[in-house]
Amino acid sequence: MSTSVNSTPVNEKDEQVFQDLKLLNAVNDRYGGVIVEVREAMDSALFGSVLRASIAQWRHQGKKGVWIKLPIQHVNLVEAAVKEGFWFHHAEPNYLMLCYWIPEGTHTLPANASHRIGISAFVMNEKREVLVVQESTGRFQGTGVWKFPTGVVNEGEDICAAAVREVKEETAVDTKFIEILAFRQSHKALFDKSDIFFLCLLEPLS
């Protein structure tokens, strides 16, 4: 999808100011914004000054959203970015993503991931026997409750592969994915995210 941007004219004096300042390296995204990935260590005060100058240039260029990817080793720069109006978008084990909206009015930046995907494995053999387990951790620990193997789908993992993996990890039983029997959606689950849960039918192979 392409997005047209109306750039504000920049006079020669402004151009010279931008050339004299060290600005943040950025790449254009597909939606009229820029993406910055901080790769070098920097003093937080200096970073704040460079960031302000960079935002001024991007504003003159008609840019919209600004994304800054801060690796964990550059955590000292977070406060400076927040003081310039950036907010947290999401975090991973090794980096924090912050964002900023240059135009006036409500931003149109996409939200962080809204759902977590879980699975439950209904494993039934030819004798119509069903595989159940007891949890060693979690809310069912020590309750004596028998339940289907359950788990969370990993990033980049298919639902069918997750079901087979969870059964193998919890019971050492090899299985074959057959079909999805049902699914449900709930809200305000882990960390207030929504949750989609799939009940999968599997056939035991061992």
C-alpha atoms as one frame of an Amber mdcrd trajectory, in Angstrom:
protein
   0.000   0.000   0.000   1.428   3.385  -0.939   0.852   6.582   0.964   1.282
  10.034  -0.559   2.988  12.684   1.559   2.749  16.442   1.075   6.153  17.857
   2.009   6.549  21.286   3.553   8.984  23.503   1.595  12.349  23.912   3.281
  14.321  27.120   2.799  18.080  27.205   2.258  18.770  28.351   5.830  16.902
  25.370   7.292  18.723  23.019   4.937  22.079  24.362   6.146  21.078  23.893
   9.796  20.165  20.261   9.137  23.430  19.678   7.299  25.465  21.126  10.184
  23.803  18.862  12.760  24.425  15.173  13.206  21.072  13.489  12.615  19.857
   9.977  13.326  20.173   7.474  10.510  16.709   6.387   9.403  15.063   4.366
   6.662  11.673   5.171   5.176   8.791   2.824   5.870   5.912   2.150   3.464
   3.501   4.513   5.189   5.234   7.867   5.098   7.231   7.362   8.282  10.782
   6.505   9.279  12.446   3.712  11.234  15.542   4.279  13.368  17.635   1.500
  14.855  20.169   2.739  17.386  23.404   0.801  16.896  26.003   2.926  18.712
  26.376   3.952  22.341  25.491   7.602  22.972  25.194  10.010  25.872  21.523
  10.491  26.735  21.706  14.308  26.647  23.377  14.252  23.236  20.821  11.739
  22.005  17.999  14.050  23.078  19.482  16.946  21.098  20.071  14.821  18.005
  16.573  13.384  18.277  14.994  16.863  18.415  16.948  17.942  15.338  15.996
  14.751  13.517  12.296  15.223  14.296  12.506  18.786  12.966  13.965  17.520
   9.704  11.395  14.734   9.377   8.630  17.259  10.010   9.933  19.444   7.160
  10.046  16.351   4.965   6.393  15.622   5.691   7.066  12.392   7.565   4.419
  10.943   9.844   5.265   8.094  12.210   8.693   7.625  13.776   9.820   4.235
  15.082  12.921   3.888  17.251  14.300   0.443  17.982  16.466   0.560  21.103
  18.579  -2.539  21.807  18.762  -3.429  25.481  22.369  -2.220  25.764  21.172
   1.318  24.945  18.522   1.464  27.667  20.055   4.726  28.918  18.385   6.509
  25.971  14.810   5.594  26.883  14.181   8.571  29.177  15.469  11.054  26.591
  13.132   9.627  23.948  10.127   9.690  26.285  10.829  13.335  27.162  10.588
  14.143  23.439   7.119  12.625  23.277   7.843   9.013  22.332   5.823   6.202
  23.882   6.372   2.465  24.280   4.938   0.308  21.511   6.273  -3.144  22.389
   9.254  -4.904  23.892  11.144  -8.090  23.121  13.870  -9.769  25.193  16.635
  -7.801  23.457  15.044  -4.495  22.412  12.383  -1.861  23.093  10.352  -0.244
  20.294   9.201   3.346  20.798   7.067   5.447  18.482   6.124   9.066  17.828
   3.551  10.818  15.634   4.639  14.051  13.939   1.396  15.450  12.407  -1.196
  17.144  14.576  -4.226  15.067  15.477  -4.798  11.426  16.349  -2.095   9.024
  15.217  -2.790   6.085  12.914   0.103   3.864  13.981  -0.817   0.179  14.341
  -1.278  -1.133  17.859   0.881  -3.803  19.418  -0.173  -7.462  19.107  -3.608
  -7.824  20.711  -4.004 -11.596  21.110  -2.230 -14.650  22.452  -2.927 -18.017
  20.803  -3.332 -21.182  22.884  -4.113 -24.810  22.079  -5.627 -27.836  23.779
  -4.959 -31.321  22.401  -7.752 -33.912  22.293  -5.831 -37.139  21.630  -7.999
 -40.232  21.093  -6.908 -43.707  19.961  -8.816 -46.454  18.126 -10.203 -47.734
  21.433 -11.690 -44.277  22.044  -9.328 -43.765  24.956  -8.425 -40.134  25.599
  -5.029 -38.830  26.702  -5.169 -36.675  29.848  -2.534 -35.173  32.126  -2.144
 -33.575  35.545  -0.388 -30.223  35.791   2.816 -29.946  37.820   2.576 -26.134
  37.808  -0.164 -23.531  37.494  -3.623 -23.230  39.004  -4.384 -26.977  38.708
  -1.182 -28.052  40.467  -1.923 -30.437  43.324  -5.698 -30.454  42.712  -5.895
 -33.964  41.266  -7.674 -32.602  38.180  -7.135 -34.482  34.905  -7.128 -32.361
  31.762  -6.116 -32.299  28.107  -2.552 -31.196  27.283  -2.515 -27.439  26.691
  -0.009 -24.791  25.739   0.787 -21.594  23.875   1.617 -21.284  20.181   5.134
 -19.920  19.706   5.959 -17.030  17.398   6.086 -18.282  13.801   4.609 -21.675
  14.749   1.518 -23.186  13.107  -1.382 -24.220  15.334  -1.155 -27.842  14.195
   2.582 -27.970  14.949   2.037 -26.415  18.384  -0.525 -29.060  19.325   1.808
 -31.902  18.317   4.725 -30.272  20.148   2.818 -29.698  23.388   1.649 -33.325
  23.543   5.202 -34.532  22.943   6.634 -32.218  25.605   4.033 -33.087  28.248
   3.591 -36.820  27.637   6.381 -38.017  25.268   3.612 -39.338  22.972   4.005
 -38.768  19.223   0.820 -37.628  17.511  -0.636 -36.608  14.166  -2.784 -33.493
  13.817  -6.249 -34.254  12.394  -8.398 -31.123  12.661  -9.577 -28.204  14.762
 -12.699 -29.117  16.718 -13.560 -25.742  18.212 -12.145 -22.422  19.320 -13.082
 -19.651  21.711 -12.061 -16.062  22.283 -11.724 -14.357  25.656 -10.545 -10.931
  26.783  -8.506  -9.489  29.642  -6.329 -12.601  29.837  -2.552 -12.601  30.465
  -1.293  -8.995  30.748  -4.796  -7.819  29.724  -4.386  -9.224  26.198  -7.165
 -11.104  24.436  -6.821 -14.860  24.044  -7.840 -17.237  21.237  -7.863 -20.902
  22.237  -8.090 -23.820  19.771  -9.212 -27.355  20.653  -7.391 -29.726  18.289
  -8.046 -33.392  17.491  -4.896 -35.513  17.285  -4.215 -39.175  16.593  -1.575
 -41.000  18.665   1.331 -42.561  16.768   3.110 -44.095  19.753
